[in-house]
Amino acid sequence: MAIRIITDSAADYSAQEIEKRQIACIPMTVTFGDTEYLDGRDITKEQFFELLTNGSDFPRTSQPSPASFLEYFEAAKEAGDTVIAVLVSSALSGTFQNAVLAKSMAEYEDIFIIDSKIATLGMRILVDRAVRMRDRGCSPQEIVTEVEHLKPRLRLFAGLDTLEYLAKGGRLSKTAATLGNLANLKPIITFTQEGNVTLCGKQMGIRHACKQTAKLVMENEPDMNEPIYLLYSHEQKNCAAFHHALQKNGLKIDTPKVRGIGPIIGTHIGTNAFGIVYVAKETD
């Protein structure tokens, strides 16, 4: 019996990272016009942002079907293996619900499906913890318990460079987006404990947005013994400015882990976003 760890492509792993961790990644679909791409297989991050910025079609994203999960679940059942699936927030996507449906179709109990309540690099922190525990020989229940314990401590703060893509995706009115862009308004977003994306600040200009985001991070102090990731979409310049703001606020990350986000989240936040994902200190 082995433990199989599964995630979805919203975790923004590269093919090399997936292979190194010996995990499976179920791809979501991103569609430009009439052309569908499997995220991470048919289209790279660079190709996606090229189409996003220079193409005529706005992308649509869709979750994996239950059949996509069922294939993995039935293979695990046949081998007598246990599956642990860490998936994108159910508040953002139907991926979690489709995996639950696939589990019922497989009629196999040794499948644990975890709603990460977050996306992108936050999912990575949870998956990486599960991988390390699997490699140490921990039991499935020990892994699931630890991942569930870690979930509420995850923090993600991100500053957006433009409101254009929120409007195109129908999450903001075109009028509000136009007025915001004219005022050089930069929204700051975070995830709630329920897994929803919410506005937690807004500033005029990237410099002030970086400063406010850094203050929000220091109010939710990171555990320096846990991973800290800086994130960006397409271009890194605003991420570099944010790193500088963090250092000025007392968070010293000499060699930060910097990762680019992919199509699933990039569709909604657009280019030149910056942010951070980390594990907050435990409270008494």
DOVEXNU-383489 format. One line per 10 residues: number of its first residue (from 1); their letters; for each residue z, y, x of N, C-alpha, C. Coordinates in Angstrom, 2 decimals, decimal comma. Layout:
! DOVEXNU-383489
NUM) a) Z/Y/X/Z/Y/X/Z/Y/X  ... $
//
This chain:
! DOVEXNU-383489
1) mairiitdsa) 0,00/-1,21/0,84/0,00/0,00/0,00/0,00/1,25/0,87  -0,88/2,15/0,53/-0,98/3,41/1,25/-0,79/4,56/0,27  -0,57/5,74/0,82/-0,46/6,96/0,01/-1,73/7,78/0,21  -2,44/8,02/-0,87/-3,65/8,83/-0,83/-3,32/10,24/-1,34  -3,62/11,25/-0,53/-3,35/12,64/-0,91/-4,66/13,32/-1,27  -4,67/13,94/-2,44/-5,87/14,57/-2,97/-5,57/16,03/-3,30  -6,55/16,90/-3,06/-6,47/18,28/-3,52/-7,83/18,66/-4,07  -8,01/19,94/-4,41/-9,32/20,40/-4,86/-9,79/21,54/-3,96  -11,02/21,94/-4,12/-11,62/22,86/-3,15/-11,08/24,28/-3,21  -10,26/24,59/-4,21/-9,60/25,90/-4,23/-8,61/26,05/-3,09 $
11) adysaqeiek) -8,25/24,93/-2,43/-7,35/24,99/-1,28/-8,03/25,54/-0,04  -9,35/25,66/-0,06/-10,12/26,29/1,01/-9,98/25,59/2,37  -9,95/24,27/2,34/-10,01/23,50/3,58/-11,47/23,40/4,04  -11,67/23,36/5,35/-12,98/23,04/5,88/-13,15/21,52/5,90  -14,39/21,05/6,06/-14,64/19,61/6,13/-13,89/18,98/7,30  -13,81/19,71/8,42/-13,12/19,20/9,60/-11,61/19,08/9,33  -11,05/20,05/8,62/-9,62/20,01/8,30/-9,29/18,86/7,36  -10,18/18,60/6,43/-10,00/17,50/5,49/-10,00/16,17/6,23  -10,95/16,02/7,14/-11,05/14,78/7,92/-9,82/14,59/8,80  -9,38/15,66/9,44/-8,22/15,58/10,33/-6,97/15,13/9,58 $
21) rqiacipmtv) -6,80/15,62/8,36/-5,61/15,30/7,58/-5,72/13,97/6,85  -6,90/13,42/6,82/-7,16/12,17/6,09/-6,77/12,30/4,63  -7,32/13,33/4,01/-7,10/13,58/2,59/-8,46/13,58/1,88  -8,42/13,64/0,56/-9,64/13,78/-0,23/-9,61/15,15/-0,91  -10,78/15,75/-1,03/-10,88/17,07/-1,67/-11,94/17,00/-2,77  -11,52/17,21/-4,00/-12,44/17,18/-5,15/-13,09/18,56/-5,28  -14,40/18,64/-5,17/-15,03/19,97/-5,19/-15,14/20,56/-6,59  -14,92/21,86/-6,69/-15,28/22,60/-7,89/-16,75/22,99/-7,77  -17,27/23,56/-8,83/-18,68/23,94/-8,85/-18,79/25,46/-8,95  -19,69/26,02/-8,17/-20,01/27,45/-8,27/-21,49/27,56/-8,58 $
31) tfgdteyldg) -21,83/28,40/-9,57/-23,20/28,48/-10,05/-23,72/29,91/-9,94  -24,86/30,05/-9,30/-25,59/31,32/-9,26/-26,87/31,14/-10,07  -26,98/31,83/-11,19/-28,16/31,66/-12,03/-28,26/30,24/-12,54  -29,34/29,55/-12,20/-29,54/28,17/-12,63/-29,21/27,16/-11,53  -28,69/27,65/-10,40/-28,44/26,77/-9,26/-26,95/26,48/-9,12  -26,62/25,20/-9,13/-25,22/24,78/-8,98/-24,96/24,31/-7,56  -23,78/24,64/-7,05/-23,36/24,21/-5,72/-21,98/23,57/-5,83  -21,79/22,46/-5,12/-20,45/21,90/-4,99/-19,74/22,65/-3,87  -18,62/23,26/-4,20/-17,88/24,08/-3,24/-17,47/23,25/-2,03  -17,82/23,74/-0,84/-17,44/23,07/0,39/-18,39/21,97/0,81 $
41) rditkeqffe) -19,34/21,61/-0,05/-20,32/20,57/0,28/-21,74/21,12/0,33  -22,12/21,85/-0,73/-23,49/22,38/-0,81/-23,59/23,83/-0,38  -22,45/24,50/-0,23/-22,47/25,92/0,10/-21,26/26,25/0,97  -21,50/27,02/2,03/-20,41/27,45/2,90/-19,83/28,77/2,40  -18,69/29,15/2,94/-18,11/30,45/2,59/-19,07/31,58/2,91  -19,71/31,50/4,08/-20,63/32,55/4,50/-21,83/32,66/3,56  -22,37/31,51/3,18/-23,51/31,51/2,26/-23,11/32,05/0,89  -21,91/31,70/0,45/-21,44/32,20/-0,84/-21,36/33,72/-0,85  -20,72/34,30/0,15/-20,56/35,75/0,16/-21,89/36,48/0,37  -22,83/35,84/1,04/-24,17/36,42/1,17/-24,82/36,51/-0,21 $
51) lltngsdfpr) -24,72/35,44/-1,00/-25,27/35,46/-2,36/-24,50/36,41/-3,26  -23,19/36,48/-3,08/-22,36/37,36/-3,91/-22,72/38,82/-3,70  -22,92/39,21/-2,45/-23,16/40,63/-2,15/-24,62/41,03/-2,26  -25,53/40,09/-2,02/-26,96/40,46/-2,00/-27,79/39,82/-3,09  -27,21/38,85/-3,81/-27,97/38,18/-4,86/-27,95/38,96/-6,16  -28,82/38,58/-7,08/-28,93/39,28/-8,37/-28,03/38,68/-9,44  -27,55/37,45/-9,21/-26,72/36,76/-10,20/-25,25/36,78/-9,82  -24,39/36,98/-10,83/-22,95/36,87/-10,59/-22,55/35,41/-10,75  -21,74/34,87/-9,85/-21,42/33,44/-9,91/-20,48/33,08/-11,05  -20,58/31,83/-11,46/-19,64/31,23/-12,40/-19,02/30,03/-11,70 $
61) tsqpspasfl) -17,76/29,79/-11,97/-17,08/28,63/-11,38/-16,64/27,69/-12,48  -16,59/26,41/-12,16/-16,12/25,42/-13,14/-15,33/24,33/-12,44  -14,36/23,78/-13,17/-13,45/22,79/-12,61/-14,13/21,42/-12,52  -13,60/20,53/-11,68/-14,12/19,16/-11,62/-13,90/18,46/-12,96  -14,79/17,57/-13,29/-14,66/16,80/-14,53/-13,61/15,70/-14,36  -13,11/15,16/-15,47/-12,20/14,01/-15,36/-12,83/12,85/-14,59  -14,14/12,68/-14,73/-14,82/11,58/-14,03/-14,73/11,73/-12,52  -14,69/12,98/-12,04/-14,57/13,21/-10,60/-13,27/12,66/-10,06  -12,19/12,81/-10,84/-10,90/12,27/-10,43/-10,81/10,77/-10,67  -11,41/10,33/-11,77/-11,31/8,92/-12,15/-11,83/8,00/-11,06 $
71) eyfeaakeag) -12,89/8,42/-10,39/-13,45/7,61/-9,30/-12,42/7,34/-8,22  -11,67/8,39/-7,83/-10,63/8,24/-6,80/-9,45/7,43/-7,34  -9,08/7,68/-8,57/-7,92/7,00/-9,14/-8,18/5,49/-9,28  -9,35/5,13/-9,71/-9,66/3,71/-9,89/-9,75/2,98/-8,55  -10,26/3,68/-7,53/-10,30/3,08/-6,19/-8,88/2,83/-5,67  -7,98/3,78/-5,92/-6,58/3,63/-5,50/-5,92/2,48/-6,27  -6,21/2,40/-7,55/-5,64/1,32/-8,38/-6,07/-0,04/-7,87  -7,34/-0,17/-7,55/-7,87/-1,44/-7,07/-7,22/-1,86/-5,75  -6,91/-0,84/-4,89/-6,30/-1,13/-3,59/-4,79/-1,23/-3,67  -4,21/-0,86/-4,82/-2,77/-0,86/-4,95/-2,10/0,30/-4,24 $
81) dtviavlvss) -2,85/1,39/-4,04/-2,33/2,57/-3,35/-1,73/3,56/-4,34  -0,92/4,47/-3,80/-0,35/5,56/-4,60/-1,15/6,84/-4,34  -1,36/7,63/-5,39/-2,07/8,90/-5,27/-1,10/10,05/-5,50  -1,17/11,05/-4,62/-0,46/12,32/-4,83/-1,53/13,41/-4,83  -1,69/14,08/-5,97/-2,70/15,13/-6,10/-2,02/16,49/-6,23  -2,37/17,42/-5,34/-1,84/18,79/-5,36/-3,00/19,70/-5,73  -2,92/20,29/-6,92/-4,08/20,97/-7,50/-3,82/22,45/-7,81  -4,91/23,19/-7,93/-4,84/24,63/-8,19/-4,06/24,89/-9,48  -3,46/26,06/-9,57/-2,63/26,45/-10,71/-3,33/26,17/-12,04  -2,62/25,49/-12,94/-3,17/25,18/-14,25/-3,39/26,43/-15,09 $
91) alsgtfqnav) -2,76/27,54/-14,70/-2,96/28,79/-15,43/-4,32/29,42/-15,09  -4,93/28,99/-13,99/-6,21/29,55/-13,56/-7,39/28,64/-13,87  -7,15/27,35/-14,00/-8,24/26,38/-14,08/-7,81/25,17/-14,89  -8,80/24,48/-15,45/-8,54/23,25/-16,17/-8,50/22,03/-15,27  -8,52/22,24/-13,96/-8,54/21,13/-13,00/-7,35/20,20/-13,20  -6,15/20,75/-13,31/-4,94/19,95/-13,47/-5,02/19,10/-14,75  -5,44/19,73/-15,85/-5,53/19,00/-17,12/-6,55/17,87/-17,04  -7,66/18,10/-16,34/-8,67/17,05/-16,21/-8,17/15,88/-15,36  -7,34/16,19/-14,35/-6,75/15,13/-13,54/-5,77/14,31/-14,37  -4,99/14,97/-15,21/-4,04/14,26/-16,09/-4,80/13,35/-17,04 $
101) laksmaeyed) -5,92/13,84/-17,58/-6,74/13,04/-18,47/-7,30/11,83/-17,73  -7,75/12,05/-16,49/-8,30/10,94/-15,69/-7,23/9,89/-15,40  -5,99/10,32/-15,19/-4,90/9,36/-14,96/-4,71/8,47/-16,17  -4,75/9,06/-17,36/-4,58/8,26/-18,57/-5,74/7,30/-18,76  -6,94/7,72/-18,34/-8,12/6,85/-18,43/-8,02/5,69/-17,43  -7,43/5,96/-16,28/-7,29/4,92/-15,26/-6,22/3,90/-15,61  -5,29/4,30/-16,48/-4,19/3,43/-16,89/-3,45/2,89/-15,67  -3,02/3,83/-14,83/-2,35/3,47/-13,57/-1,22/4,47/-13,35  -0,01/3,96/-13,18/1,16/4,82/-13,12/1,42/5,42/-11,75  0,91/4,81/-10,69/1,21/5,29/-9,33/0,32/6,47/-8,94 $
111) ifiidskiat) 0,24/7,42/-9,84/-0,51/8,66/-9,61/0,42/9,82/-9,95  0,65/10,68/-8,99/1,52/11,85/-9,19/0,65/13,10/-9,09  0,62/13,88/-10,16/-0,25/15,06/-10,21/0,64/16,30/-10,23  0,48/17,13/-9,19/1,33/18,30/-9,00/0,54/19,58/-9,29  1,05/20,37/-10,20/0,49/21,70/-10,48/1,07/22,65/-9,43  0,25/23,10/-8,51/0,76/23,92/-7,40/1,27/25,28/-7,85  0,82/25,76/-9,02/1,17/27,09/-9,53/0,67/28,22/-8,63  -0,31/27,90/-7,77/-0,81/28,90/-6,83/-2,25/28,49/-6,50  -2,86/29,17/-5,55/-4,24/28,85/-5,15/-4,39/29,04/-3,65  -5,56/28,74/-3,17/-6,01/28,91/-1,79/-4,95/28,44/-0,77 $
121) lgmrilvdra) -4,53/29,29/0,16/-3,68/28,84/1,26/-2,28/28,42/0,82  -1,87/28,85/-0,36/-0,60/28,36/-0,89/-0,67/26,87/-1,18  -1,80/26,43/-1,69/-2,01/25,00/-1,90/-1,98/24,26/-0,56  -2,56/24,87/0,45/-2,62/24,25/1,77/-1,21/23,99/2,31  -0,29/24,93/2,12/1,07/24,72/2,61/1,69/23,49/1,96  1,46/23,32/0,66/2,01/22,16/-0,05/1,34/20,87/0,41  0,03/20,89/0,52/-0,70/19,68/0,94/-0,29/19,28/2,36  -0,21/20,27/3,25/0,16/19,96/4,63/1,57/19,36/4,72  2,48/19,84/3,88/3,82/19,25/3,86/3,74/17,79/3,42  2,95/17,54/2,39/2,79/16,16/1,91/2,18/15,27/2,98 $
131) vrmrdrgcsp) 1,20/15,80/3,71/0,55/15,01/4,77/1,53/14,66/5,87  2,32/15,64/6,30/3,30/15,38/7,37/4,32/14,33/6,93  4,77/14,42/5,69/5,75/13,45/5,20/5,13/12,06/5,08  3,89/12,00/4,60/3,19/10,71/4,55/3,11/10,09/5,93  2,76/10,90/6,92/2,59/10,38/8,28/3,92/9,97/8,91  5,03/10,50/8,39/6,35/10,10/8,88/6,85/8,84/8,18  6,12/8,39/7,18/6,52/7,19/6,48/7,40/7,42/5,27  7,44/8,63/4,76/8,25/8,93/3,57/7,64/8,25/2,33  8,48/8,02/1,35/8,02/7,39/0,12/7,30/8,41/-0,76  6,47/7,95/-1,70/5,81/8,89/-2,61/6,79/9,78/-3,35 $
141) qeivtevehl) 7,90/9,21/-3,82/8,86/10,01/-4,57/9,50/11,08/-3,69  9,79/10,74/-2,44/10,34/11,73/-1,52/9,36/12,88/-1,30  8,08/12,55/-1,17/7,06/13,58/-0,96/6,95/14,48/-2,18  6,86/13,88/-3,36/6,73/14,66/-4,59/7,93/15,57/-4,80  9,12/15,05/-4,57/10,34/15,84/-4,73/10,35/17,03/-3,78  9,96/16,81/-2,52/9,95/17,88/-1,53/8,91/18,94/-1,88  7,72/18,52/-2,29/6,67/19,47/-2,65/7,09/20,31/-3,86  7,69/19,66/-4,85/8,15/20,40/-6,04/9,26/21,39/-5,67  10,09/21,01/-4,71/11,16/21,91/-4,25/10,59/23,12/-3,51  9,49/22,90/-2,81/8,88/23,96/-2,01/8,10/24,96/-2,87 $
151) kprlrlfagl) 7,54/24,51/-3,97/6,67/25,33/-4,81/7,25/26,69/-5,19  8,49/26,78/-5,69/9,01/28,08/-6,12/9,21/29,08/-4,98  9,21/28,59/-3,75/9,43/29,48/-2,60/8,12/30,06/-2,07  6,99/29,61/-2,59/5,71/30,13/-2,11/5,48/31,55/-2,60  4,93/32,36/-1,72/4,58/33,75/-2,08/3,15/34,03/-1,63  2,42/34,72/-2,48/1,09/35,19/-2,14/0,96/36,63/-2,60  0,63/37,51/-1,67/0,33/38,91/-1,99/-1,05/39,22/-1,43  -1,87/39,90/-2,22/-3,22/40,23/-1,75/-3,63/41,61/-2,25  -4,32/42,34/-1,39/-4,87/43,64/-1,76/-6,38/43,53/-1,92  -6,90/44,07/-3,01/-8,33/44,01/-3,28/-9,00/45,32/-2,88 $
161) dtleylakgg) -10,19/45,19/-2,31/-10,93/46,37/-1,86/-11,72/47,02/-2,98  -12,03/46,26/-4,00/-12,85/46,77/-5,10/-12,44/46,12/-6,41  -12,66/46,83/-7,50/-12,41/46,29/-8,84/-13,67/45,71/-9,46  -14,77/45,82/-8,75/-16,08/45,43/-9,28/-16,12/43,99/-9,77  -15,55/43,08/-8,98/-15,69/41,65/-9,30/-14,74/41,23/-10,42  -13,61/41,89/-10,55/-12,73/41,63/-11,68/-13,42/42,02/-12,98  -14,19/43,12/-12,93/-14,93/43,56/-14,11/-16,08/42,60/-14,42  -16,82/42,18/-13,39/-17,94/41,26/-13,60/-17,47/39,93/-14,16  -16,29/39,51/-13,76/-15,74/38,25/-14,24/-15,05/38,36/-15,58  -15,04/39,56/-16,17/-14,46/39,76/-17,48/-12,96/39,92/-17,50 $
171) rlsktaatlg) -12,33/40,10/-16,32/-10,87/40,23/-16,25/-10,41/41,68/-16,27  -11,37/42,60/-16,30/-11,08/44,03/-16,34/-12,27/44,71/-16,98  -12,02/45,76/-17,78/-13,13/46,45/-18,43/-13,97/47,19/-17,39  -15,26/47,32/-17,67/-16,15/48,02/-16,74/-15,74/49,48/-16,58  -15,25/50,07/-17,67/-14,82/51,47/-17,60/-13,63/51,64/-16,67  -12,65/50,74/-16,83/-11,46/50,81/-15,97/-11,83/50,57/-14,51  -12,75/49,65/-14,29/-13,17/49,36/-12,91/-13,90/50,55/-12,30  -14,75/51,18/-13,08/-15,50/52,34/-12,58/-14,56/53,48/-12,23  -13,61/53,77/-13,12/-12,65/54,84/-12,86/-11,78/54,52/-11,65  -11,36/53,26/-11,55/-10,54/52,85/-10,42/-11,28/52,97/-9,10 $
181) nlanlkpiit) -12,54/52,55/-9,08/-13,32/52,64/-7,84/-13,59/54,08/-7,46  -13,82/54,93/-8,45/-14,04/56,35/-8,16/-12,79/56,98/-7,54  -11,63/56,50/-7,96/-10,36/57,03/-7,43/-9,94/56,30/-6,14  -10,79/55,38/-5,67/-10,50/54,58/-4,47/-9,21/53,77/-4,66  -9,03/53,27/-5,88/-7,81/52,53/-6,23/-7,90/51,10/-5,71  -6,84/50,68/-5,04/-6,78/49,33/-4,48/-5,63/48,57/-5,13  -5,94/47,61/-6,01/-4,87/46,86/-6,66/-4,26/45,82/-5,73  -2,99/45,52/-5,95/-2,27/44,48/-5,21/-1,84/43,43/-6,22  -2,16/42,18/-5,93/-1,87/41,10/-6,87/-0,94/40,06/-6,25  -0,31/39,30/-7,13/0,56/38,20/-6,69/0,51/37,10/-7,74 $
191) ftqegnvtlc) 1,16/35,99/-7,45/1,29/34,89/-8,42/2,70/34,90/-9,00  2,78/34,71/-10,31/4,08/34,53/-10,95/4,55/33,10/-10,73  5,81/32,82/-11,06/6,34/31,46/-10,95/5,65/30,52/-11,93  5,01/31,09/-12,96/4,29/30,26/-13,92/2,86/29,97/-13,48  2,46/30,58/-12,36/1,13/30,30/-11,84/0,05/31,26/-12,28  0,44/32,36/-12,91/-0,52/33,38/-13,32/-0,69/34,44/-12,23  -1,87/35,05/-12,18/-2,09/36,19/-11,29/-1,69/37,45/-12,03  -0,93/38,32/-11,35/-0,48/39,55/-11,99/-0,56/40,70/-11,00  -0,70/41,90/-11,55/-0,73/43,11/-10,73/0,70/43,48/-10,34  0,93/43,70/-9,04/2,28/44,09/-8,61/2,28/45,43/-7,87 $
201) gkqmgirhac) 1,14/46,10/-7,84/1,09/47,41/-7,19/-0,33/47,93/-7,17  -0,48/49,21/-6,87/-1,81/49,80/-6,68/-1,63/51,07/-5,86  -2,61/51,30/-4,99/-2,53/52,45/-4,09/-3,92/53,06/-3,92  -3,91/54,32/-3,53/-5,17/54,99/-3,22/-5,53/54,70/-1,77  -6,55/53,89/-1,56/-7,02/53,62/-0,20/-6,37/52,39/0,40  -7,10/51,76/1,31/-6,65/50,52/1,95/-5,39/50,73/2,79  -5,31/51,83/3,51/-4,15/52,05/4,39/-2,85/52,01/3,59  -2,82/52,71/2,45/-1,61/52,73/1,63/-1,38/51,38/0,95  -2,48/50,69/0,59/-2,34/49,37/0,00/-1,73/48,39/1,00  -2,15/48,48/2,25/-1,57/47,63/3,30/-0,08/47,89/3,46 $
211) kqtaklvmen) 0,30/49,17/3,45/1,71/49,54/3,61/2,56/49,01/2,45  2,06/49,17/1,21/2,85/48,71/0,07/2,95/47,19/0,06  1,86/46,51/0,40/1,89/45,04/0,43/2,87/44,55/1,48  2,89/45,21/2,63/3,84/44,84/3,68/5,28/45,01/3,20  5,55/46,07/2,44/6,90/46,28/1,90/7,27/45,19/0,90  6,30/44,78/0,08/6,56/43,70/-0,87/6,91/42,41/-0,15  6,24/42,16/0,96/6,53/40,96/1,76/7,95/41,03/2,30  8,35/42,18/2,80/9,68/42,29/3,39/10,78/42,21/2,33  10,44/42,55/1,09/11,40/42,40/0,00/11,54/40,94/-0,42  10,53/40,14/-0,07/10,56/38,69/-0,31/10,44/38,01/1,05 $
221) epdmnepiyl) 11,49/38,09/1,83/11,44/37,80/3,26/10,95/36,39/3,57  9,97/36,27/4,48/9,46/34,95/4,84/10,46/34,13/5,65  10,37/32,83/5,48/11,09/31,89/6,34/10,22/31,68/7,57  10,67/32,17/8,70/9,86/32,14/9,91/9,71/30,73/10,49  10,44/29,77/9,94/10,29/28,38/10,37/9,20/27,66/9,60  8,62/28,34/8,63/7,57/27,75/7,80/6,23/28,44/8,10  5,11/27,85/7,69/3,80/28,45/7,97/3,63/29,82/7,30  2,94/30,69/8,00/2,55/32,00/7,46/1,05/32,15/7,70  0,31/32,41/6,63/-1,13/32,59/6,74/-1,52/34,00/6,30  -2,39/34,62/7,07/-3,06/35,84/6,61/-4,43/35,43/6,07 $
231) lysheqknca) -4,82/36,04/4,97/-6,09/35,66/4,36/-7,01/36,87/4,25  -8,29/36,58/4,20/-9,30/37,62/4,02/-10,48/37,05/3,25  -11,29/37,93/2,68/-12,51/37,48/2,02/-13,70/38,17/2,68  -14,51/37,39/3,32/-15,78/37,80/3,94/-15,59/38,59/5,24  -14,92/39,75/5,18/-14,72/40,58/6,37/-13,24/40,65/6,71  -12,93/40,72/8,02/-11,53/40,66/8,45/-10,90/42,03/8,73  -11,67/43,11/8,62/-11,14/44,41/9,07/-9,89/44,83/8,29  -9,88/44,64/6,99/-8,70/45,03/6,21/-7,53/44,10/6,48  -7,82/42,86/6,80/-6,77/41,90/7,16/-6,10/42,33/8,46  -6,89/42,84/9,42/-6,33/43,32/10,68/-5,43/44,53/10,46 $
241) afhhalqkng) -5,86/45,41/9,55/-5,04/46,59/9,23/-3,73/46,17/8,56  -3,80/45,16/7,73/-2,61/44,65/7,06/-1,65/44,02/8,07  -2,19/43,27/9,02/-1,36/42,68/10,07/-0,60/43,76/10,82  -1,26/44,87/11,10/-0,62/45,99/11,79/0,50/46,57/10,93  0,26/46,68/9,62/1,29/47,20/8,71/2,50/46,27/8,66  2,27/44,98/8,69/3,38/44,03/8,71/4,23/44,20/9,96  3,59/44,36/11,09/4,32/44,54/12,34/5,14/45,83/12,32  4,57/46,89/11,76/5,31/48,15/11,67/6,53/48,03/10,77  6,46/47,10/9,80/7,58/46,89/8,89/8,56/45,85/9,41  8,32/45,34/10,62/9,30/44,47/11,26/8,99/43,00/11,20 $
251) lkidtpkvrg) 7,83/42,62/10,62/7,47/41,20/10,59/6,54/40,92/11,76  7,09/40,31/12,79/6,35/40,07/14,02/5,67/38,70/13,97  4,37/38,72/13,79/3,57/37,49/13,85/2,58/37,68/14,98  2,94/37,22/16,17/2,13/37,50/17,36/0,75/36,86/17,29  0,69/35,61/16,87/-0,60/34,92/16,76/-0,72/34,34/15,35  -1,05/35,20/14,39/-1,09/34,75/13,00/-2,20/33,73/12,75  -1,96/32,86/11,79/-3,00/31,95/11,32/-3,83/32,72/10,29  -5,06/33,02/10,63/-5,93/33,81/9,76/-7,01/32,91/9,19  -7,14/32,89/7,87/-8,12/32,02/7,22/-8,88/32,80/6,15  -10,16/32,48/6,03/-10,98/33,09/5,00/-10,92/32,29/3,71 $
261) igpiigthig) -10,94/33,00/2,59/-10,95/32,32/1,30/-12,39/31,95/0,93  -12,52/31,01/0,01/-13,84/30,50/-0,34/-14,33/30,98/-1,69  -15,34/30,29/-2,23/-16,02/30,74/-3,44/-15,16/30,82/-4,70  -14,23/29,87/-4,88/-13,52/29,80/-6,16/-12,68/31,06/-6,40  -11,92/31,48/-5,42/-11,12/32,70/-5,56/-11,97/33,93/-5,22  -12,90/33,77/-4,27/-13,77/34,89/-3,87/-14,60/35,43/-5,01  -14,95/34,58/-5,96/-15,71/35,02/-7,13/-14,98/36,13/-7,87  -13,67/36,05/-7,92/-12,89/36,97/-8,75/-12,37/38,19/-7,98  -12,16/38,05/-6,67/-11,60/39,19/-5,94/-12,63/39,89/-5,07  -13,78/39,27/-4,83/-14,83/39,94/-4,09/-14,59/39,99/-2,59 $
271) tnafgivyva) -15,28/40,90/-1,94/-15,25/41,01/-0,49/-14,15/41,96/0,00  -13,82/41,80/1,27/-12,91/42,71/1,99/-11,48/42,73/1,46  -11,09/41,70/0,73/-9,68/41,58/0,33/-8,86/41,12/1,53  -7,57/41,39/1,47/-6,65/40,94/2,51/-5,40/40,39/1,84  -4,63/39,60/2,56/-3,41/39,10/1,94/-2,60/38,21/2,86  -1,56/37,64/2,28/-0,64/36,78/3,02/-0,11/35,70/2,10  0,09/34,52/2,66/0,72/33,40/1,96/1,81/32,85/2,86  2,98/32,60/2,29/4,09/32,11/3,10/5,16/31,48/2,22  6,17/30,94/2,87/7,33/30,36/2,20/8,50/31,34/2,35  9,04/31,77/1,23/10,17/32,71/1,28/11,45/31,99/1,67 $
281) ketd) 12,38/32,76/2,25/13,68/32,20/2,59/14,38/31,68/1,35  15,13/30,60/1,53/15,88/30,05/0,41/17,03/30,99/0,06  17,25/31,18/-1,22/18,38/31,99/-1,68/19,54/31,09/-2,03  20,74/31,60/-1,87/21,94/30,81/-2,17/22,09/30,60/-3,66 $
//
